[in-house]
Amino acid sequence: MSAGPARAVESGAVEEVVLLDERGHAIGTQAKAEVHHTQTPLHLAFSCYLLDDAGRLLLTRRADGKVTWPGVWTNSCCGHPAPGETLTDAVRRRVQQELGLELTDLRPVLPTFRYRVEMADGTVENEMCPVLVATCPDPGALAPDPDEVGAAEWVPWPQFRDDVLAGRRDVSPWCALQVADLPADLLGAESVGGALPPAVRL
């Protein structure tokens, strides 16, 4: 059912994001290219933390051409489900497009995560952003899209978590907030914090 939106995004059609009300219900759509500004409306997104079998996290640096937080290190992959697309299909699509990787054991761990942050130039991120974790069975297949990812590295999750919490590593504001809520054992993490927003289908 969700293959249609995914194909539309890949074929060059205008990429749209799902707009939400305060309870997480879909109330419309807007072109992704137009949604981020000083009055960014609440919309649906996701963050994915991708681990290898050894428990290393794939850390990525956002490309310098990104509209929001260019050149900043962050979690493995972020994105927006297309209208009608399931959350897990959206994650798999973006991870394949941005990183060239396949996923296993994909599951939400912070289903109710939400944040609003502002850049120095006034541009706002305002998202209901479920956080998911997944395993990468073939880390060597990593092939980042340079339009999306400026650099990437695999880092031990416990070390990365400790460094972020201690302020020794700078990351995107949403990643810092998420890491504070994620457990030391991310491979074995279970979903915490309630149900996914009503607009989300797994």
C-alpha positions, -999 to +999 in steps of 0.1 A: +000+000+000+029+024+007+049+016-024+031+043-044+043+072-023+078+058-021+079+054-059+066+090-063+094+104-042+120+084-060+107+094-095+112+131-089+077+141-079+073+169-054+082+155-019+055+162+006+054+160+044+023+152+066+011+181+087-003+173+122-025+188+148-014+188+185-028+153+190-008+138+161-037+136+136-029+143+100-045+176+089-029+181+054+003+180+035+029+205+024+059+204+000+090+195+020+109+223+002+084+249+016+078+236+051+109+247+070+110+285+078+105+307+109+070+295+114+074+258+105+041+239+111+041+208+132+047+178+109+056+141+109+092+129+108+114+101+121+149+095+134+166+062+130+196+048+150+213+021+130+236-004+147+258-031+135+260-066+152+288-053+175+266-025+188+283+003+169+262+032+159+263+047+124+269+084+130+264+108+101+273+144+093+246+163+075+257+176+041+267+212+039+238+220+015+211+209+040+185+236+048+185+228+086+217+222+106+241+217+077+274+201+085+262+189+119+268+154+132+237+135+141+220+101+143+221+076+113+192+089+093+163+113+096+134+118+072+097+123+066+071+097+058+052+105+026+014+108+027+000+073+029+034+057+035+040+036+066+067+046+091+088+015+086+086+018+048+097+054+051+127+045+072+138+017+049+134+040+018+154+069+033+182+046+047+185+030+012+185+064-006+209+082+018+232+054+029+227+024+005+220+001+034+194-026+042+179-030+076+167-058+099+149-057+133+135-022+127+113-011+157+102+021+174+119+029+208+107+064+215+073+065+197+061+098+212+093+119+208+085+155+198+107+186+196+108+222+185+142+239+180+154+271+163+185+278+143+205+310+146+189+324+115+154+317+128+146+286+108+126+262+130+123+224+132+089+214+146+083+177+145+065+147+160+094+124+154+092+088+164+127+073+171+135+039+157+164+015+161+175-011+135+203-035+128+225-033+097+236-068+086+262-055+061+280-024+074+305-027+045+278-018+020+277+018+033+275+042+003+264+076+015+247+100-009+269+132-008+239+154-013+226+142+021+256+129+040+289+148+043+306+120+063+299+089+083+315+067+109+307+038+131+312+045+168+305+023+199+271+033+211+280+034+249+309+057+242+289+079+219+260+081+245+284+089+273+302+116+252+269+133+242+255+132+278+288+146+291+289+174+265+321+161+249+305+156+215+284+181+196+254+167+177+222+180+163+197+193+190+172+165+183+199+139+186+211+153+219+175+152+232+170+117+219+202+103+233+192+116+268+161+093+266+177+062+250+191+034+271+227+022+274+217-011+258+203+002+225+205-032+207+181-046+233+159-015+237+122-018+240+096+008+231+089+033+259+068+063+263+034+054+249+018+050+215+028+063+181+009+095+169-025+086+153-012+096+119+015+069+120+011+034+106+039+008+111 
